[in-house]
Amino acid sequence: MASITQRIVRSWSSRGALPVLLWPVSALMWLLVTLRRQAYRLGLMKAESPGLPVLVVGNRIVGGAGKTPATIAIVQHLQQGGWHPGVLTRGYKRAADAPPFTLINQSSADQLSAAEVGDEPLLIWRRTHVPVMVGRDRVAGGLALRRARPDIDILVCDDGLQHLRLARQIEVVVFDERGASNGWLLPAGPLREPIAPMAPASLVAAPIVLYNAAQPTTSLKGHLAQRGMSPMQPLGQWWSGEAGDASLQPPRDGAWAVAGIAHPPKFFDRLAALGFNTHPVACDDHDPYTTLPWPEGIAHVIVTEKDAVKMRPERVRQERPSTQVWVAALDFRPEPSFWQAIDSALARLPCPHL
């Protein structure tokens, strides 16, 4: 039987009986969110700056809408433009007894586990190799990152849209196919805040909206992102950062597909569109994989990058020696107008990058 949480989540696609029942709580949520933003706007609550320009990437809606692929793409774009970015992130689902702040960099990455810092921070580091500071307090994290890496000239905050205490100059808001669903705030709907909330005074420009979808899914004007899949790599090659051989791919039939992401069917559908007939295994988002989710004797398993950071090659060889694990990396490409909007926002910063 589905849990009450699962029933609530499924109900968000409409304004049926359960959302209507929960609507009074959502109305209270709207009031609290609005009062909090107004307090920042009036200066009753103060946004703090870590001393560098800040670009925040996040969702209005709960669940994965594609903010981590967007963060990775933005960091790579900044690198190509000559910037030296660092990343701030909370490290969702990391151990409760983890230190307040943990720096992921070249010297520490191989010693850290997803349990210590979270799977998404490790994935961001592996895709970009920029320093990543993990901690709940993004302001203090930004100051700590600046002390550790004085060469950084811009901070990208992953999933910090509602962390208003962190002053920011640029916001990127990501939506997927769900859009705003039924348009109501939690718990009657999936929204963390209204689609177009009042901006706090620290925000100097309108948010840049990116749709991780084939077409816009809200009334907000925005940009589209194309999603594909890069040639798959064996797990060991992916972990080492070696270039893979695109001619070596898993079989089209018989492989298992494992996804511990917010919406596993997206991954399975993408594989099916590429002609793969797989046995799908949907795991919980941020699953720690204390036990590998396929039985002994399976020859080929395809996983997402978010899963791969929690499956060290030596562990897989020891526990499932007969299995070849393949990593399917997402090919995430925002349209050119998105990058034009980002570059225009960067050019308006108080101290433009040279």
N, C-alpha and C positions, 0 to 999 in steps of 0.2 A: 504494500500500500504506500502511495506517495506521501511524503512528509508534508506538513503544513507549509513549510518554506517552498517546496517544489510546487505545491498547488498555487501559492501566491504568485510565483514567478510565471507559471503557465497562464495565469489569469490576466497578465499585463497586456496581452494582445488586444484586449477589448475593455469596454466599461461595463462589464457584467456584474452579477450579484456580489461576488467577493470584493472586487475593487470598490464598488459603491459602499459596501459595508465598512471598508477601511478608509474611505475618503475623509472623514473627520480628522483622522490622525495625519493624513497627508496635508490637510489644510493647516494644521498646527506646524507641520514641517515647513510649509511654505512661509508661514509667519516668521519662524525662527531664522530661516535662511535670509529672508528679506531684511529683518532687523539687524542681522549680523553684517550684511553688506552695507546697510545704511550707516552702521556704526563706524565702519572703515571709511566710508565716504565723508562723514562728518568729522572725522578725526578723533572720535571717541575711542576707537581702537586703532593702533598704529601698525602699518606695514613697515617691515624692516628690510633694509638692503644689505646684501652680503658684500657690496662694494664693486660688483661687476654687473654688466647687463645680464638679464635673466630672460630666457625663453621657456615658457611652460607649455607642456603637452599634456592633454587630459581629455576626459569624457564628461559629458553631462549625464550620461546614462550609466547604470551599474553594469558590471560585466565587461568582458573584453570587446572593445570596438575597433581595436587595431592601433592603440596608442604606442605600444612597444615597437612595432615595425615602423611607425611614423617617427618615433624618437630616433631610431637607428638611422633612418633615411636622412633626417634633419642633421644629425651629427656628422654623417658622411658628407653632406652638402657643405656644411660649415668648414670641414677639413679641406675640401676641394677649393673653397674660397679663401684659404689662407688663415682661417681662424684656428685657435687652440682651445677647443671646448673641453669642459668637464661636465659630468652628469651627476645630478642629485636625484636620489630615489629613496623611497621608504623601505623597500625590501619586504614586500607583502608576504606573509606566512613564514617569515624567518623565525628562528627559535626565540621564545620569550626571554631567555636568559642571555641572549646575544649582547655584545657591548653596545653602548648607545650609538657609536659610529664605527664603521668599518670601511677602510679604503681598499678598493679593488684596483690593482695596477699590475704591471708586468711581474713584479717580484712576489706578489701575494696571490694572484689568481689561481694558480695550480694548487695552493694549499687550502683554499676556501671551498666550502661546500654550499649547496643551495640551502641547506638547513641553517647555515650561519648567516647568509646574506640574502637569500631569496633567489628564485630561478631567473627572473627577468633581469636583475642587475648583472648576473653572470653572463647571460646571453648578450646584453648590450655591450659588455666589455669584450667578449669574444668576437663580436661583429665589427667593433670600432677601434678597440685598443686605446680608448681614451680613459683617463682616471674616472672611476665611479665611486662616489661617496654614498654609503647606505646609512640611513638614519631617519627617525620620525621627524625630528626638528630640521626642516630644510634650511632655515636661516643659519643656525649653528653649523649645520653640515657644510653650507657654502663657505662660511668663514674658515672652517677646518680644512676644506679642500684648497682654498687659496693659500693657507699657510703651508700645506704639504706640497703644492704645485704652483709656485708664483708665476709660472709661464702661462697659466690659463687666462684667457681674455673674455670668455663668455661661459655662462652656466646654462645648461639645458636641464630642466626639472621634469622628470618622468612622473606623470600622474600627480600633479600638484595643483590642479585647477582650483580646488576648494581650499587650498592651504593659503588663505589670504594674508597671513602674516608675512609671507615671503613677497616682497615687492617685486614686480615684474614689468618688463617693457613690451613683451610680445606674448600673446596667448595663441595656441593652436588647439582647436576643439575638434575632436574626431568622432564621427558617427559611422555606424555600419548600416546594414540592410534594415535593422529594426527602427531606425530613426528615433522618434520619441515614443514609439509604441502607442499606448493609450493617452500619452501626454500628461499623466499625473505624476506627482512626486511620490517618493516612498512613503508608506508601503503599498498604497493603492496603485502605483505605477512604478516604472523603473528609473525615474529621473532623480538625480541627486539635488538638482536645483532647476529653476525654470530654464527653458530653452534659451531665452535671451534675458538673463538677469541684469539687474542694474550693476553697472561696472563700478568697482571701487575707485577712489580718486587716484590710486597709484597706477592704474592701468592707463597708458597714454594713447592707445589706439584700439580700434575695434578688433575682436578676435578674428583670426584667420580660420575658416571652417574647412575641414578636409573630410570628404566622404569616402570611406573605405567600402565603396559600393559601386554598382554600375550606373547609378543615377542619384541625384540628391534625394534624401529621404526625410528632410524637414523643410520648413519654409525659409530657412536661412540660406543666403547666397553663399556658395562655396565652390570648392574644387574637387575633382574626382581623382581617385588613385586606381591604377591598374594593378591587379594581383595575379601573379603567376607562380610557378615553382621552378627553381633552378635545378639543373641536373643533380641527382642525388649522389651523396658521398658515403662511403663506408664510415662507420662511427669513428674508427681510429684516425682516419685522414681528417675528418672534420675537427676532432679534438686537437690535432697537431697543427691545423691551419694549412695543410698541404693542398695544392691544387688537385682536384679530382680528375679522373678520366671520364669524360662525359659518355664515352662508348660503353662503359661498364655500369649497368643499371640492374635493379632487381627484376625478377620475372614478372610478367604482366598478370599471371594467374597464380594464386596460392599463397602469396605473402600475407602476413598479418600487418594490420595498420593500427598503431597505438597513438592515442592523442589525449594528453592531460591538459587541455586548454579550456577556455570558457565555453566554446561551442564546437565540440569535436566533429559534428556532422559537416561543418565547413571543410575540414581537412579531408574527410572521407569523400565528400563530393568532388573536391578538387582532384583527388587521385582518380576517381571514376572518370572525370572529364578527360584525363590524360590516358585513359584506356586500361587502368589497373583494376583488376577484379580481386579485391582484398577481403580478408576477414577482419571487420572493424572491432576494435576494443576501445570503448570510451571510458576514460578515467576522470576522476575529479580534477577540476582546475587546480594547479599547483600540487598535484599528487607528488609526495616525496619519493615514491617508488622504493619503499623499504623492502618490498618483494617485487621482482620483475614480473610484469603482468602477462606473461605468456609461458606456456608449459615447455618443458624440456622436449627437444626433438623438432621444434619449428625451425625450418631452414632460413627463412628470410622475414625480417620485421622492419617496417618502415615507421619512423618516428618524426615528430616535429623537432625543431631546434630547441624549443622550450623543454621538451622531454630529454633531449640529448645531453643537456648540461647536468642532468641528474643521473646519467648512466656512464660512469667512467669505463673506458674500453677494457681495462684489466678486470674489472668486476664482471662485466658481461662474459668475457672469456672464461672466467672461473666458474660462474654460475650457469651459464648457457653456452657451453663450448661449441655446440653444433649450430649456433645461430649467427647469421650475418645480419647485423643491424645497419640499416641505411638511414641517413639523415636527409630529410626533405626540407630544404631552406626556402622560405618564402621570398619571392621576387616581387618587391613592393615598389611601385613606380608612380608617384604623384605626377599629374600632368604639368606641363611647363608653366601654366599660369600660377600654380601654387608656389613654385620657386620664385617667380617674379614677385609675388606678394611677400614672400619671406625676405627677399633681397631688398625690396622697397622698405620694409619695416626695419631691417638692419641699418639701412642708410639713414634712417631718421633717429637713430640712437644718439644720445647727447655727445658721445665721443665716437664718431664713426671709425670703424676698423680700417686700417691702412694696409 
